[in-house]
Every structure is written in C-alpha cells, then in structure tokens.
Amino acid sequence: MATIESVWALLESIPDPEIPVVSLRELGILRDVRQGAAGLEVIITPTYSGCPAMGQMEDDVKAALQSAGIAATVVTQLSPAWTTDWITDAAREKLRAYGIAPPQGACASLGQTESVVHFMTRREEAPAIACPRCGSVHTVETSRFGSTACKSLHRCLDCSEPFDYFKPY
C-alpha cells in the first residue's frame, strides 16, 4: 500500500516536458498528493489553462504511478491559478543555468485562508532582465512570446545571445 510520502518521493523527479532540467514539483505544477474518497489523488495545476504540455504532464505522472504499481487518480486543478511564485529557488537556479532567465520578484500572494490570487499592479518601468549567460542587465525584449507562451524572447546587448525569460504571473 502506497503512502502519501512514498508517492511524493516517486513523483519528485518527473521532469517538465518543455524544460527537462526542472521537475514538475520544482515548478509548482505538482500541487498535492492526498487521500480522496476513491483513493489516492495527485493534484496538478497547469502554468496556464491552455498549456499544450498539460496532457504530457498528466501522462508522465500516470506512467510513473503505474510503473510503481500505485493506484491513484490524477486531478487537474485550476484554482487557485498557478503563479511563478510557486517555482522553487532551486528551480530558478536550474532555469538560469539552462539559459532561461527565471521570473523576477513576487507576482502574487496567497493568503493563509484565501484561495484567490492577488496580482501586483503593473510597474511603470519594466525591471531589467539579467542575461542567464553573462549576467548583464543590458538586455532587450525582442518578442513577447518565446519558445512557449509562458516565456518571452530577449537578447543580451553585451554578449549578443538570445534567451528566454520565464514571464512572471
């Protein structure tokens, strides 16, 4: 009989299908493992409701559970909405090392008893995005959308390298 702790341990290493250097748990997509009315439930939350990789993520979780002989249901939960605040510090460093600038600052706050995301007001000036390769903040956004809709494309004016920036939301 699988325990909640053993399921967490099993799922810890499932990589994100679009960014394989970080796990679903590190990105905050893997939200919970709990005992439901019909047995174990694994809760996942997409980075945005139209994420094309969501089906692959669900299949990867199901395959890991099945290979370990664990009966569990995978539940997609949209509320509270995912926020880049859920990305762990370790994942932010892995993103940077992989060549993706991690989101800067806090985007939302979840109250202790609330399940509503409160977004920050827009800043007048966009924060400087540091190049993940050379660290320079002398960068420009070249496209609002990068390799995926959750990232924008930037270019470093010092080392001339293009890079993705994980948009904060």
C-alpha positions in Angstrom: 0.0 0.0 0.0 1.5 3.3 -1.1 1.7 6.2 1.4 1.4 9.8 0.5 5.1 10.3 1.3 6.1 7.5 -1.0 4.0 8.9 -3.8 5.7 12.4 -3.3 9.1 10.7 -3.4 8.2 8.8 -6.6 6.9 11.9 -8.4 9.7 14.2 -7.2 11.9 13.6 -10.3 9.3 13.8 -13.1 10.7 16.5 -15.4 8.7 19.2 -17.1 8.3 18.1 -20.7 9.3 21.5 -22.1 12.1 22.3 -19.6 13.6 19.0 -18.7 16.1 20.4 -16.2 13.3 21.1 -13.7 10.7 18.8 -12.2 7.0 19.3 -12.1 7.3 19.7 -8.3 10.0 22.3 -8.6 7.9 24.4 -11.0 4.9 24.1 -8.6 2.8 22.2 -11.1 2.6 19.1 -8.8 0.5 20.6 -6.1 -0.7 17.9 -3.7 -0.9 14.2 -3.0 -3.9 13.4 -0.9 -6.3 10.7 0.2 -9.6 11.2 -1.7 -12.9 9.4 -1.4 -11.9 6.9 -4.1 -8.3 6.6 -3.1 -5.1 8.5 -3.7 -5.3 11.7 -5.7 -2.4 13.5 -7.3 -3.2 17.2 -7.9 -1.5 19.1 -10.8 -2.1 22.7 -11.8 -1.1 24.0 -15.3 1.1 27.0 -15.7 -1.8 28.4 -17.7 -5.1 26.9 -18.7 -4.1 26.5 -22.3 -0.7 24.9 -21.7 -0.2 22.4 -24.5 2.1 20.2 -22.4 -0.6 19.5 -19.8 -1.6 16.2 -21.4 2.0 15.1 -21.4 2.5 16.0 -17.8 -0.6 14.0 -16.8 0.6 11.0 -18.8 4.0 11.2 -17.2 2.5 11.2 -13.7 0.2 8.4 -14.6 3.1 6.3 -16.1 5.3 6.8 -13.0 2.4 5.8 -10.7 1.6 2.8 -12.9 5.2 1.6 -13.1 5.4 1.6 -9.3 2.1 -0.3 -9.1 0.3 2.6 -7.4 -3.4 3.2 -7.9 -4.1 6.9 -7.9 -6.1 9.4 -9.8 -4.5 12.5 -11.4 -6.7 15.6 -11.0 -6.1 18.8 -12.8 -7.0 21.7 -10.5 -7.3 25.2 -12.0 -8.0 27.1 -8.8 -6.0 28.7 -7.3 -4.3 29.6 -10.5 -0.7 28.7 -10.9 1.8 31.5 -10.2 5.5 31.8 -10.8 5.8 32.4 -7.1 5.4 28.6 -6.8 8.7 28.0 -8.6 11.3 26.9 -6.0 14.6 28.7 -5.6 16.5 25.6 -6.8 14.4 25.5 -10.0 15.1 29.2 -10.6 18.8 28.5 -10.5 18.4 25.4 -12.8 16.5 27.6 -15.2 19.3 30.2 -15.2 21.9 27.5 -15.7 19.8 26.1 -18.6 19.8 29.5 -20.3 16.3 30.7 -19.3 16.1 33.8 -17.1 13.8 33.0 -14.2 10.9 35.3 -13.3 11.9 38.2 -11.0 10.2 39.2 -7.8 6.9 38.1 -6.4 3.9 38.2 -8.6 1.0 37.1 -6.4 0.3 36.3 -2.8 -1.9 33.6 -1.4 -3.5 34.4 2.0 -3.4 31.8 4.7 -7.2 31.2 4.4 -7.8 32.5 0.9 -7.7 30.6 -2.4 -7.7 33.8 -4.5 -4.5 35.1 -6.3 -3.9 38.8 -5.8 -1.8 40.3 -8.6 0.6 43.2 -8.2 -0.1 46.4 -10.1 1.9 47.0 -13.2 5.1 48.9 -12.9 5.8 52.0 -14.9 9.2 50.7 -15.9 9.9 47.0 -16.7 12.6 45.5 -14.4 16.0 44.8 -16.1 16.2 41.2 -17.0 19.6 39.7 -16.4 21.2 37.6 -19.2 21.4 34.0 -17.9 24.7 33.5 -19.8 26.8 36.6 -18.8 24.7 38.2 -16.1 24.4 41.6 -17.9 21.2 43.6 -17.4 21.8 45.3 -20.7 19.1 43.3 -22.4 16.1 43.9 -24.7 12.8 42.1 -25.3 12.7 41.0 -28.9 9.3 39.2 -28.8 6.6 39.0 -26.1 6.4 35.2 -26.8 9.4 32.9 -26.8 9.7 29.2 -27.3 6.4 28.8 -25.3 3.6 31.2 -24.4 4.8 31.4 -20.8 8.2 32.8 -21.9 9.3 35.9 -23.8 12.3 36.2 -26.0 15.1 38.6 -25.1 18.6 39.4 -26.4 21.7 40.4 -24.4 23.3 43.6 -25.9 26.6 42.7 -24.3 27.2 39.0 -25.3 24.6 39.2 -28.2 23.0 35.9 -27.1 19.2 35.4 -27.3 17.5 33.9 -24.3 14.0 33.0 -23.0 12.6 34.8 -19.9 10.0 33.0 -17.8 7.3 35.6 -17.6 6.1 36.3 -14.1 2.4 35.7 -13.5 
